[in-house]
Amino acid sequence: MSIPHKNFRLKIDELKSTLAEIKGLDISVGYIVEEWAEPQGPTPFPTITSLRRWDHILLNKYKPLYLPYCDLCCLCTYGRCDLSRDKRGACGLGLSEQQSRLVTLVCAIGAATHASHAREILDKLIERYGRDAPINLGEQVHVEMPVTRLVTGVKPNTLGDLEIVMDYVERQIVQTLASVHTGQEGSLIDYESKVLHLGMLDHVALEIADVVQTSLLDFPKADPEAPLADLGAGVVESKKPVILVIGHNVLPASSIIDYLEENGIRDQVEVCGLCCTAHDITRYEKKRAKIIGPISWQLRFIRMGIPDVIVIDEQCIRTDVIEEAKKINAVVIAASDKACHALPDKTMEDVDKIVDELINGIIPGALILNEERMAEVAVKTALKLFSLRRSKIAGLMSENELIEYAKKCTGCRECERSCPQSLPISTAIAKTAKGDVKALASLYNRCFACSRCEKACPRDIPVLSMILKSSENMMREEKFKMRVGRGPIQDTEIRAVGRDIVLGTIPGVIAFAGCANWPDGAIDVAEMASEFAARRYIVVASGCSAMAIAMYKSEEGKTPYEEFSGEFAAGGLVNVGSCVANAHISGATIKVANIFARLPLRANYAEIADYIHNRVGAVGIAWGAMSQKAAAIASGFWRLGIPVIVGPHGIKYRRMLLGNAEDENAWYVYDAKTGEKVYGGPAPEHLFYAAETKEEAMVMAAKLCIRPADTPQGRAIKLTNYISLYKKFFGEERLPKDIHLFVRSEGDIPITYRDEVIRYLREVGWVEKPVTSNPTHLTEVVEKMKVRES
C-alpha cells in the first residue's frame, strides 16, 4: 500500500484468501485502475527525479550549449549579479546554471499555460456533460491518450478519470517551478532534467485539452479525410456584422455559434477566428466558422477595420488589443480570467445594459466570464454596432494620407533596426513619398505585423498601417485552402506505417509546429512541408504552422493541402489541429512503440522513449519565434528523444542541445540481445539545433531522421535524401563531409550515389562498423531481453 500525492491508494499485485482471489488491483480515491490486460510499468505518476537517469543519458549525449544575451542575473534583490568570466552570483550560481535556470522558468510558464487551459476546458465540459461523459476519439482509435497512459499509467475512459491526471500535472509543475527560486538547484544538468520533466507534463496537458474537446464537441475524430476549409481575410463577408475571436479556448467561440443557431440568425453574423481558436471553430463541423489566419494576422485584420466585436479568451493575444480596437471603433469582450485587460467585470449584469454601455462608448469593452452570457452580449452588440460603426470608419488610411505619412520620414532607419526581419522599410517609404504607393506592398508577405517598426519611429509614422494600405486589395482577396484539424492518428494508420518507419523505408516523420514569426514569411514552412511530402516523408503540422502551410499556392494554384492527402502515410500532409493537438504528434510516435513493437505502454516512459530515440525517425521543426508554450512543447519532444530544429528566431533562447559527431565514445549503445556495447553512430546527431536558413533546416532534418536501428535499405533511403537535399541546396558537385559517419557497411550506400560515396569513403579511410538491430541505452532493457530469450 502507498499514499502518493496525498491521495489514498491501495495497490494489490496478487492476493489469495478463502473469500477471493485478487490480481492487479489499483484503487485511488475517486479512481479505479484495472490492470488485468496491461500491467503498469515502473514509473506511474513520475516525480521530478523518477526519470532523471534517462534525462542524464540524453544530456550526456547532447551537451547544453549556452549563448547568453546578458551575463547579469536580475531575478532577486541580492543582485544585479555579474556572472561574467566565471564569476558567481550572491547565491552561488554561475552563468551556465543561470541560463539553464531561465530555460526551466520559460518551460514552467509554457507548461502552466497549457495546464491551466486543460483544467479550464475539462472543468467546464464536466460541468456541462458530467464526469461520466465518455472519451471518444472515433472507432479507429483504441489506444486513446497514449501520452497520459505512458506518463501516469492511467487508462482514462471518462472525463472524471482525467481529474486525477490534472491534479498530478499541476502538482508537478509547482514542484518543478520551485527549483527556480533563489538558492535552490545548483546544477545545470539537473535544471535541464527539470526542463525535460516540464515538457513531459506539458504534453499530458496538451493531450487532455484536445481530447476532451474532440470527444464532446462536434469535431472530426481521427479523420484522415477531414474536409478542406477556406482560410484568409478574403473569406469574411464584411457586409455583415463581424465577430472576431482571438485566442486558444474554443468554448467562447462555440458558445457564440450556438447562440446564433438557437436564435435562427446564424446567417446574419460572421464569426471568424485567429490563432488556435480559429483552428477549433473550423473543426466545429456542423456549425463551422471562418478562419482568418495565424497569430501574426491580428493587427492586419483589426486595422483593416473589419471586426465590430473582438472576443479574446486566452494565450497569444496582443496585449494592446483594446487600444487597437478603439482606433476602429470596435469593442472588446474578454472571456477569460487569465486576460482581463482592466475591463470592468460585467458577468452578472443585465445583458441589454451591457450592450448599451458598449454601443454608446461608456466602456471600451467588458469582462464576461460566463460563455452563454458573453455570447449573447457579443451577438447583440455586433448587430447594433454594425450600422453605427460603418458610418464612422472606413478602415485603413487613404492613398493621399499614405503619401503624406511617407513624406514625414527622415530616413533614420530606426524601423529597420527594430524589425526582426530586417526589412528594407526606409527604402520602400522613400519610394512611396515620391508617389510609388505599391513600394511598401513588396514587404507584406515577409512582414508578420509585430508593429515594432512603429514603436521605434521617432516621427510616429504608422509604418504597419502603411504596409497594409499598400497591400489592401491583395489582403481583401486572400483565400487559401487548409485541411481542417483531424485530431489523433488512427491505430490502423500506425499499424500500416509502423514497420516502415522503424526499418527506415519511410525516411521519417517531419512535424511542423510553433508560432508564426517566420524568417521569410509563410512560404518557408510551406516549401519545407511540400519538399518532404514529395519525398514520401510523413509530414504533420499543428497550430500556426499548419495555417502557414496553407498560405502558399503552387503554379497550378493549389495549396499543399490540396496536393497531398491527409493520411498519416508516406507522402501525407496531416493537420492535427491547434497547438494542444501537438500531443497527437508525440502520441503517434508512442503508438509506434506500443502498437507496432508491442512494448507495454502504461507508466513505461523510459523504455518507450529509448525505443523512439533509437528507432523512430521523427524530427520537429519549430520555424518561427518561440513563445514559452512552444519551448515547453519542444522540451516534451526532447524527453522522448525526438530532435527539434528551430529557425533563426528560435536561437534567441540562447541555448541548444548539440551532439559531437566526431566523439566516438558518445555514440555507443547496448545491443539489447547480447548486452555488448556497440557503436550506434551519431544518430540522431543533435537534440536541439538552430538553423539559419530553410535550406539548412531541410538538410539537417533529413540527417536527424537517421537512427541506429535503421536497416541497410532504410539507411540507404535516408542517406539518399540527405545527400540529394545537400546537393540541391549546397552544390551538385559536393557530398556532405560527414557522410562517412553514417555509412556502417556498404549495404548502407545509396545506389544513386554509390560510386561517388565509395570514392569519398576511401579518401577518408572509412572502415566498416558493426551493426545492431536492437540498440538501447537502458540496461534494464537488456535484462528484459535476457529473460524473454530464456
N, C-alpha and C positions, 0 to 999 in steps of 0.2 A: 504494500500500500504506500502511496505517496500523495503529497498535497501540493501540486505545482501551482504557481501563480495565484495563490490564495483561494483556489477552488478545490473543494473536496473531490478526491479522486480515488476510486478503488479499481485496481488492476489485478486480474487473476489470469495467469497463464494456463494453469490446469488445477482443478480441484475435484477430488472424488470423495463422496460420502455415501452413507446408506440412503440418503434422500435424493441425491442428484449428482450428475457429473457435469462440470462446467469447464469450458475451454475458451481462451481468448476473449475475455470479457473486460471491457474498459468503461468504467462509469465515472462521469463527472457531473457536477450539479447542473441540471438542465440539459445534459447531453449524453447520449449513449453511443459508443462506437462498437459495432460488431466486427470482429476480426476473423470470422470463420474462413473466408476465402483468401484474404490478403493480409498477412501479418504486418504489424508496424515495424519499421526499421529502427536504427539505433538513435535517431535524433528527433523525436517528436517535440514540437514547440521549442526549437533550439534557442538557447540563451546566447549572449554575446560571445561566449567562449566555446560553445558546442562545436562550431565548425572552424575554430581558429587554426587547427592544424592544416586543414585543407587550404585556408586562406594563405598560410605561410608557404605552402608548397607553390602556389601561384606566384606569390610576391617574391619568392627567391628566384623564380624563373624570369619574372618581369619586374625589373627593378624600377621603383619610382624615380622619375627624373623631374626635378623642380626647377622652374624658371620664374622666380618671383618678380612681380611688378615692383614690390616695395620690400625693403629689409627692416621695416619697423613693425612692431606689434602695438596696436592701439585698442585692444579688447578689454582692458581693465584699467583701473586708476593707479596701479603700480607704475604704468607706462606714461608716455610712449617709451618703449624699449628698443634700443638699437641692436639688431641681430646680425649685423654685417660682420664679415671677416671672423667667423667662428665665435662671435660673442653670444652670450646667453642673456635672456631676459631676467627680470627680478624673480620670476617663478622658477627659473632654471631651464626654460625651454629654448632650444636652438631654432635656427631659421628653417631647416628642413622639417622639423617636428611642427613648427608653426604652420607651414604650408599644408601638411597633411591634416592638421587640426582644422584649418579653414575648409578643406575639402570635406571633412567629416561634417562640419557645420552646414555647408551647402547641401550635402545629400540628406541631412536630417530635415532641412527645410523642405526639400523636394518630397521626401517620403511622408512628412507630416501633411503636406498639401494634398497628396493623393489619398492618404488615410482619412483625412477629415472629409474629403469628398465621398469616399466609400462609406464612411459612417453615416453621413447625412442621407445619402440615397438609400442605404439599407434601412435606416430607421423609418424614413418616410414611406417606403414601399411596404415595410412590415405594418405600419400604421394603416396603410390603405388596403393591403391584401391579407394581412395576418402572418403569424410566424410559420404556419403550416403551408404557406404557398410554396409550390414545388420549384426546384431548379430545373429548367427545361431548356436545353440548348439544341433541340432537334433530334430526330430519330437516328441520325448517323453519328451522334456523339454519345458514347457510353462511358468514356473516361472524362467526366466533367471535372473542371477545375484542377488540372494537373499540378499547377504551381502550389495551390493550397494543400493538396494531398501530399506533395513532395515535402513541403516545409513543415507542416504541422502534424501530418498523419491523419487529419480529419477527412472523412469522406462525406461531404455535405450533401444532403438531399433536399432540404428546405431552407427558407430564409432564416429561420430561427437557428439552424445549425451554424450559420455564419457569425452569429454574435460572439461566440467564444473565440472565433478566429480574430475578429476585430479587436476584442479585448487584448488578445496576445500581441497583435501588431502595435497597438497604441502603447502598451506597457513597454515593449522592447524599444520603441522609438524614444520614449522618455529616458529609459535606462542608458541608451547609447548616447543621446544628446548630453547627458550629464558629464560625459568624459571630456567635453569641450570646455568645461568650467576651468577657471584658473587653478593651477596646481593639481591637476588630475593626471591623465595619461601623459607619459613622457617618451613613448617610443613611436617613431613614425610608422614602423611596420604594424604595430598594433592599432594605431589610428587608421591605417589603410585597411586592416581587417574589419574595423568598425564601419568603414565606408562600404565594404562589401556586404556586411550584415544589413546595413540600412537599405542597400539596393535590393537585397532579397526580400526584405519586408515590403518595400515599395511595390514589387511585382505581385505580392499577395494582395495588397490593397487595390492595385490596378485590376486584378482579376475579379475581386469581389464587386467593384464598382461596375464593370462592364457586364458581368454575368447576371447580376440582379436586374439591371435594366433590360438586358436582352431577353431574360426569362419572362418578364412581366409586362413589358411594353411591346408594342406591335413592331418589333424589329426583325430583320432577317436572322435566321438561326443557322449558322454554319452553311450558308448558301453559296456554293461556287458559281451559281448563275444569278447572283444579285444583280438587279437591273442597273442600267445606266441612268444617271441623273444629270440635269443641266447645272452648270456652275458658272458664276461670273456676274458682274454688275448688270450685264445686259439681259439677264433673265428676270429682273424685277420689273413689275408693272408699276411705274412711279405715278401713273394716273390714278392710282388708288391710294388710300392711306397706307403707310408702310410702318410696320413694327420691326425693328432690327434687334435681334437677340445676340448678345456677345457673352462668351464665357465657355464653361465646361459642364454645367449641370443641366441636363435635358428637361428636368421636371418643370421649371418655369415656362419653357418654350412649349412643351407638350400641353401644359395647362391652358395656354393661350389658344392653341389649336383646338383643344377640347371645348373651350368656351364658344369659339366661333361655330363649331359643328353643332353643339347643343342648341344654339340660338338661330341656326339656319342662315348665318351670314358669312359662311366660310369664303365665299367668292367676293365679298365686299372689302376685305382687308388682306394686304400682302404681308405674310410673315416670312422673314428671311433671317439667316444666321451667319455669323462669322466665327471662326475658330472651331473648337471641338463641339460646341453646341450645334453648330451647323452640320457637322457630320451626323450627329444623332437625330436631329429633326428630319434630316434627309432619309435616315433609316426608319423613321416612324411611318411605316409603309402605307397604310390606308389613308393617312392624312398628311402626306409628305409636304414639307415646306421647301422654300428656295434656299440654295446655298450660295453665298457670295464668294467666299474665299478664305484664305488663312488669316492669321492674326495681323499680318502686316497690312491688310487692307482696311483696317479700322478707320484710320484718318482719311484714306482715299474716299471711302463710301460716305462717311459723315460730311466731309467738306463738299461733296457734290450736292449736298442739301436734300438728299432723298428721304432719309428716315424722319418720321414725325415723332415717334416714340422709340427710345432706346432702352431696352431692358438688359441689365447686366446681372450676372449671377456671381461666378467666382472664377479666378485664375485667368491670367493673360489679358486682363482688361487694361486699357490705357487709363492711368490714374488721373489724367486731365480730361476725362470724357465729359464731365459736366461743363467745363469751360468751352470745349469744342461744340457741345450741343447748344449752348447759349448763342453761339455765333450763327446758327442756322434756325434759331427759334424753335428747337426741338426740346423735348423734356426727357429726363432720365428717371427710370424706376429701378431701384436696387432690390434684388430679390434674395440676397444672401447676407447673413450677419458677418461674413468674412470680408465684405466690401461695402461698408455703409456710406462712405464718402461724405460724411457730415450732413446727410439728408435727414429731414425730420421723419420720425417713425410714425407712419400712418396706418399701421397694421390693423388697429382696432377701430379706426374712424369710419364714418359713413362714406360709401363709395362715391356717391354723387358730389358730396362736399369736396372730396379729394380731387375729383375731376375738375370741378370749378376752380379750385386753387391752382391747379396745373395750367388750365386753359388761360386764366387771367394773369399768369406770371407771378402770383403771390408766393409760390415756392418753385424753385427750378426743377424739382423732382421730389421723389418720395421713396422712403424705405418701407417696403411691404413684405413681410415675412410669411405670409400665407399665400400659397400659389394660386388658389382659386380666386381670392380677392384681388391679388395682383393682376391676374388675367383679365378680370372684369374692368379694372381701372385702366389697364393698358389699351384694351379694345375701345372702350368708351372715349378715352382721351384721344386716341388716334382718329376716330370717326369725327369728333367735334373739332379737333385742332386742324385737320387736313385743309378744309376750305379757308379758314382764317389765315393759316400759315402760308398757303400758296400765294396769297396776295401781298405778302410781306417780304418774300425772299425768292431770289432767282437762282440761288446756289452759288456757283463759282463766280469769280470776278469777270468783268467784260474784257474784250480784247484790248480796248484802249487802256484800261486800268493795268493790264498785264504789261504793256509797253512802258507806262509811266513808272510802275514799280521798278522795272528793269533799269530805267534811267537813273534811279537813286543809287545804284550800285557803284562803289568806288574801286572795285577790283581788289579788295584787301585779301580775298581768298580764305577768310575765316571759315566760310561754309565748307570749302573743300577740305580744310584741315580737320574739321569735325566730322566729316562724312565717313562712316565705316567702310564705304565702298570706294572712297577717293574719287568720286565722280567729278568730271570737268565742269562744275556748275558755273564758275565765273565766266568761262568762255561762252557757254550757252546763253547766259544772261546778257553778255555784251552783244551777241548777235541779235537777241530779242530787242534790245534797246534801239537797234537800227532797223527794226521792223520785221525781222525774221521770227515770227511768232511760233514757228514749228521747231526752232532750235532746241528748246527745252524738252520737246517730245522724245528726242532720242535717249533721254535719261530715264524715261518712265519704266521700262521693263527691268532696269537694274536698280531702281530706287525701291527700297522697302518701307518707305514712308515713316521713318523714325522721327522726323522733323528736327533732328539735331542741327541741321543747317540753319533753320530759323532761329533757334535759341542762341546760336553763335553769332548771328548777324548783328553788327553794331548799328545798322540802319533800320532794323526791324522790318526787313523785307520778307514777306511771306513766301519763301522760296518753294516750299512744297506745294502750296496752292497754285503757284505759277506753273510748276511742272504738271500738275493735274489739269489746269486750264488748257495748256497746250496740247494735252492728250485727251481732252474731254470727249470728243466724238468716238475715239477708239475705246475709251472706258465704257461708255454707254452702250456699245455694241458687243462687248466681250461676252462670248458664250463658248463654253467648253463642255465636254462630256467626261464625267467621272463615274466610276463604278461605285455604287453605294456600299458602305462598310458591311461586310458579310459576317463579322463575328468570328467565332473559333473555327479551327480546321477540323474537318471530319475525321473520325477514326479510320474510315475506309481510304481516305486520301493518304493518311500516314502509312497504312499497310501497303499502298500501291507504290510509294516512293521511298520508304524507309531503307530497303535493301540498297537501292542505287545511291542514296545519299551516303550511307555508311561505307559502301565499297568505293565511292568516288566517281561512279559512272554518271551520276548527276553532279556536275562540278561544284555545286554549292548552293546555299540559301543566302541571298543578299537582302537584308532588311533595311528599309529607309525610314528613319524616324527623326524627330527633332523639330525645331522651330524654323520660321520662315525667313530668317535673315541670311539669305543665300549669298555667297560671294559674287555670283554673276546672274542673279535672277533665277526664276523657276526653271529656266532652260537647263541649268546644271543638273538638277535632280532628275528631270525628265530624260535627258540624254543618257545619264548613267543607268537609269532603270531600263530604258529601251535597249541599251547595249547588252546588258546582262540577260534580259529576257530573250533577245535574239540569239544569244549564245547558249540557250537552254539551261540557264540557271533558274532556280525558283526565286522570284522576286516578290517581296512582301513590303507593304507600306502602311503607314498609320499617320494620323494627325495632319499637321500642316504639310508634311512631305507628301502624303497621299493626294492632297489638293494640288500641290505644286506640279506633280507628275501630270495632272490633267491640263495644266495651263500651258500646253505646248502642242502644236499640231505639225504633223508630217507634211511632206509635199502634197500628199493626197488629201490633206485637210482633216486627218484623223488624229485623235489623241492616243497616247499609248494604251489607254483602257479599251479603245475600240480596236486596236491592232492585236492585243494579246488577250487570252482567256483569263477568267477569274479563278481558275482552278489552282490548287496547291500542287503543281506538277511542273515538270521541266518545261520552260518557256512560258509559264503562267505569271500573271501580274495580279497579285492579291491585295485588295484593300481590306484590312481587318476592321477599320473604323477609326474612332477618335484615339486620343493619347492613352486612355485607360485600356484600349484594346491591344496595346503593346504586350500585355500579358499573354495574348493568344500566340504571339510570335515566340516568346520564350517557352510557352506551353507546348508549341508544336515540336520544339527540339526535345523537350522532356518526353513527349509522347513517342518520339522515335525510339528512345531508350526503353520505354516501358512496353509499347505495343510491338515494335519490331524485334527488339532484343530480349523482351520478356524479363527485364530487370524489375524487381519489386519497386513499387513507386512510393508508398506511403512512408514518410519520415526517413527516407533513404537518400538524403541530399548529396552527400559526398560521393557516393558510388555513381549516382546518375550524372553529377557534374563532371566527374572523372571520365565517364563514358562519352559525354558530349564533347568535352575538350579534346579527347584523343581520336574521336571517330566522326563527329558530325561537322561537316564543313560549313559552318554558318558564320556570317560576318554582319555586324550592324554598321550603318553609315548614318551619322547624325550631322548633316552637312551645314546646317545653319548655326547661328549663335545659340549657345545652350543656356536655357534657364536652369534654375535649381532643380526643377522637376525633371528636365532632360538629363541632368547629371545623375540623379537618382536612378532613372531608368537605365542609363548606361551601366551604372555600377551593379545593377541586378544582372545584367548580361555577363559582366566580368566574373561574378562569383560562379556562374555556370561554365566558366572557361571560354566564353564567346568573345572574340575580339571586337572592338568598336573603333571605327575611323571617324574622325571629325575633320571639318574644314578649317580654313584659316581663322574663323571667329572662335572656334572651339578651343583653340590653344590659349585663349585669354584666361582660362582657369589655371594656366601656368603649371601644368603637370601632365606627365604621360607615364605609361607603364610599358617599358621597352625591354625586349629581349636582346641578347647579344649573340647573333648567329654564329660568330666566329669562336665563341666559348663552348667548345665541345662538351665540357663537363656539365653544362647547364641543361643538356638535352637528353639525358639518359632517362629511360623509363624501365619499369619491370615488365618482363614477359609474364603475363598472368599464369600461364601454364607451367613454366619452369621455375619462376621466381628469380631468374637471372636478370641482371641489368644489361640492357641493350641500348644502342644509340637510336633515338627516335627522330633526331633531326630537329631543326628549328621550325616546328610545325604545331601550332601557328607561331610565327616569329615574334609578334607583338600582341599585347592585350589592349592597349590604348595608344593610338597613333594619330598624329595630326598631319594632314596632307595640305599642301599649298594650292594645288590645282585639282580639278576634277579628273584630269588625265592621270595624275599621280595616285589619286584615290582609287581609280578603277584598276590600275596595275597592282596596287597594294592589296585591294580586296580579293583579286584573283589569287594572289600569293597566300593571303591569310586563310583561304579556304583549304589549303593543304593540311592534312592530318597524318599522324604516324601510322594509322591503321589502313591507309589507302592501299588498295590492291595495285599491282603494276598497271593494269588497264586504267584504273581510276586516277592514279598518279600521272599517267601519260596524258589523260584528258585535261587534268588540272594544269599541267605544265604547258600543254598546247595553248590554253587560254592565257596563261601568264606570259608566255613568250610572244604570242601574237599581239596581245594588248601592248606589251612593251615595245615591240617593233612598230606598231601602228602610231604610237604617240612619241616615241623617242628615237626613231630611225630604223629603217628596214635592214640596214647592214649590221645592226648590233644585237647581241644576245644579253640578257641580264647577267651581270658579273657574278651573281651568287647562284647561278643555276646548278653548279656542281654540288651545292649543299642539299639539294632536293632530289638528286638522282641517286637512288640507293643501289640499283642494279641496271643493267642495260634494258631490262624489260620496262623500266620507267620512262625511257626516252621516247618522246613523241615521234611517230613515223614521219610527220610532215617536216620535222627539223632534224631528223636523225643524223645525217652526215655532218651538219653544222655543229650540233651538240657534241658528237663524238670527237670532232677535231678540238673543240674547246676543252673537253674533259681531259684529253691527252696533254694539252698545253699546261693545264693547272695541276697535273699529277694526281688526278682523281683515282680513288680506289673504291671498289665495291664494298658496301656496308651490309651487315646482317639486317634482316627484316623480321619484325614480329607482327602477326595479325591480331595479337591480344595485348596491346600496350595498356599499362595502368601506372598511376603514381602511388597507388594505395596498397600497402602490404596486406591489408585485410581482404582485398580482392584476390590476392594470390592465395591466401589461406582458404577462402571460399572455393576457389577453383580446385585446390588440392582435395578438399572434402568432396566436391562434386565428382572429380575424376576417380576417387577411391570408392 
